[in-house]
């Protein structure tokens, strides 16, 4: 049976925004958080679908690319990034399967926990994410 779910580049870009928001919620993104994200992209996200970019690179790497770009900008609002993700999720609910939601939460928690455990600002954003994904 063929699925109607087709992940897009925009899906992965919005995940990059979400994971950046989680990491930056305490006003500082640490290398350990980015390293954890890169490891999880390689171990979990590359197998989500066969989508590749125009260079033949797995589209899941866009998670890392967007995260890194946002971090380099250092002027982008965490709430804006989180809200962009929520807006996308609400507009494309069919892309957010139970398995995908579980992987999003797993990744978000791992990124938050990568440097000295989960702090209060990360915990608040993780709780908001959990509520959003249950809608």
Secondary structure, DSSP 8 states (H G I E B T S, - for coil): ---S----HHHHHHHHHHHHHHHHTTS---HHHHHHHHHHIIIIITTS---B-TTS-BTTHHHHHHHHHHHHH--S-HHHHHHHHHHHHHH-GGG--HHHHHHHHHHHHHHHHTTTS--HHHHHHHHHHHHHHH-
